[in-house]
Amino acid sequence: MKAFIVDDEKHIINTIQLFLKEIQEIEVVGTAGSVKEAIEKIPQTYADLLFLDVELQDGRSFEIISKLNHKNYQIVFITAHVHYALQAIRISAFDYLLKPIHPTEFKAVCDRLIKENTESLETRIIALEENIKSPSENQKIVLKTAEKHIIVKIPEIINMKADNIYTSFYLKDGRRIVVTKSIKHFEELLTDKGFYRSHRSHLVNISEIREYVKSDGGYLMMSNDKQIPLSASKVNELMNKLG
């Protein structure tokens, strides 16, 4: 892979270059310190991996992506701040690193990128751009299946079910989408968006709970008529959330 690094802090660029010297599969082919410089330089290289600082002195790195005509790139965002932009990056299915960059975390991200094939950015860019500017209730999540990326409006998700390393999403329109990530990953992304881990294998959209049934060990009846188990230890907590 050929990497291009964009950051307005020279020491961050130097750090990434130093880390990449230990990874034979990735070669640095260019660097830039601003949005303008990156837009000019990246098309002149054969880069297929971009390390992009989120906040640059002359704008955001999202502007760079929008100028690249959705070429096949792998993208890792770099940021010093945990704020709304980071959440948007995560639910739009991009990798990210927090400053200061830890070598172990950096290597883990690179190992994952090396194993994955580069794919069209268009779907994820659309979701990212909308998630950056949209209120949380209108945000979308990018679900990666074995074949493609699918954009789903978060409120359209009724429930999720774990199946080993996979997660099945059940939507209001009746679709079932099987995603190649664990339910734990989505619990971290969606808990603050109205979802609750009712059972080790189940994550539910609280607003789609129709009723709680105490018989048969206790379960939730969802708006799609699915019966979702509710762990006894979580009954009181969920009842409090439901008011």
N, C-alpha and C positions, 0 to 999 in steps of 0.2 A: 504494500500500500504506500501511497505517496501523500504526505501530510503537509498542510499549509496552516500556519499558526497566526492568529490575529489577536493582539492584545496591546493596549496602550502602556503597559508596564513592561519595560525591557527585561526586568529580572524574571518575570513570569515566562516570557518567551525563552529566556536562557534556561530556566528550570525544565520546561517541557522538552527542549532540545537535548538537555542532559539526560533526562529520563528515557528519551527515545533512542539514545545511543546504545541502550541495553536491550532494545527490541529490534532484532534483525529484520523482521517482516515489515517494518515501517521506516520510510525514508523522508526526511524533511526536504521539501522542494521550494519553500518560500515562507516569508513572514511579512506581516504588515502591522502598523500601529494605529490605523484608523479605518473607518468605514470606506472613505474615498480611496485610500491606497489599496485596500483589499479588493474592492470592486475592479480596480484597474489591473491588479496583478494576478488574481486567481485564474481568470480565463486564459492567461498566458502559460499556465503550468498544466501538468497532467495530474493534478491533485485529485484524489478521491476520498480524502479524509480531511475534515476541517475542524480545528480547535478554535472556537470563537468566544472571546470575551463578550458577555452580554451587554455591558454598558461601556461604550467607548466615548472619547471626548467629543466626537462629532456626530454621535448618534448611537443607535442600538444595532447589534449585529444582525437582527432580524431583517434589517434593510439590505444587508449583503445578500442574504439568501434570496430575497425577492428579485434581485438583479441577476441571478445565476441561471435563469430559465429552467429551473427544476432539473438540472443535470443530476446524474446519479452520484450522490455524495453520502458518506457517513459523516455525521456532525456530532461533535461533543461541545456543549456549551460550558463556559467557565464563568463563575460568579463568586463575588465575595459576600453576597447578601442573600439570605433566605427570605424571599418575599413573594408576592403574587406571580412574578415572572417565572420563578423557579417551579412553582406548582403548575403553571401552564406548560412549561417545558416537559415536566414529568408526565402529565396526562396526554401530551401530544406525542409520546413515545420516542423522545430523544434522550440520549445519554448526557450526563452533566458531571462536572467536578466543582467542588467548593474550594475557594482559596482560604488558607494556604493549601496548595495541592499536596496530598500525601502520596508518597511513592507507591504504597501498596494499593491504594484505591486507583491510582493512575494505571498501574499495570493490569488491574482487574478489568477496567474499562477497555483497555487496548486488547486484552486477550479475547474479550467478548466480541469486539469489532472484527478481529481477525477471523473469527469463526463464522461470522455472519456475512451473507452476500450483500453487496450494495444494491439498493432498491431505489425506485423513483421516490423523490422527496415530495411530490405534489400533494399527496393525501395528508401527510404530516404537517406540511407547511400551511395548508388551508386550516387545519385544526389549530395550529399554533397561533396564527394571525388572529383567528376569531377568539381564541381563549385569552389572548393578551388584552383584547379590548372589550370582551363581553363580561357582564355580571355573572357571578358564580352559577346562578340558576339556569343560565343559557349555555354553559360550557359543554364542550364535547370531549370525548375520550377516544383515542385511537386504539383499536383492538387489533393485535397482530395475530392472525391465524397462520396455519402452515403455508397458505397460498398467497395471502395478501394482507393489506392494512384496511380496516373498515372504520369509518368515522361514525360514532354513535352519540346522540345527545344523552347526557348523563341522566336527566329525568326520565328517559325512555326505558331505563334498566329497571326491571322489577326485582330480580334476585340473581344470585350467582351460586354455583355449586362446585366444590372442589372435586377433582378426579386426579389424584396423584399430582403430577407436575402441571396438569392442565386445569383450566377453569372454564365452565360452561356459563354463558350469559343468556338469560331469558328476558326478552324484550316485549314491550307492549304490543308490538305488531305480530307477535307469535314466533318470531325468529329465535333460534338457538345458535349462538356463536361460540365455538370452542377456541379458546385462546391458549397460546403456548407459554403461559406464565402461571405461577401459583396464586392461590386466593389470598395469601398473605400480602403479596405485592399490591393487589387491588384494595385490600383493607387499608393499607397505608395511604393510598391515593384518595380513597372515597369516604373515609370515616367522617371527615369534616364537611362532607357534601350530603349528609343525611342517610348514610348507610350504617348498618349495624351487624356485627358478627354474632349471630344468634346461636351458632353452633360451630364446632371446629371445621365443619365442611360447608357452612352456609353463610352467605352475606346477603342481607336484605335491604331494600329501599324502604325506609321507615314509612314514608308517605304512601306506600302501596300495600301496607298491612291492612287487611279487612277486619280481622278479628283474632283474638287469642283464645284458643280452646284448651281447657285444662285437662281433659281426658286423654287417654293413650299416652301419658307421659308429658303432655303439653306440647302444643305446636301452634304455629302461626298460619292462618289462612290468608294467602296473598290474593291480589286482584286478578291474577291469572288462574286462580283455583288450585294453585300448588300448595301442599301442606309442608311447611318448613319446620323442622324440629327446633325447639327452644330449650337450651340447657337450663336445668333447674336453678343453677347458680346465677343465671342472668335474668330471671323473671323480673325481679324488683328493679334492676337497673333499666331494663327496657320499658317497664311500666312508667318509670319516672320520665323517660324520654318522650313517651307518648302522652304524658300529662294526665 
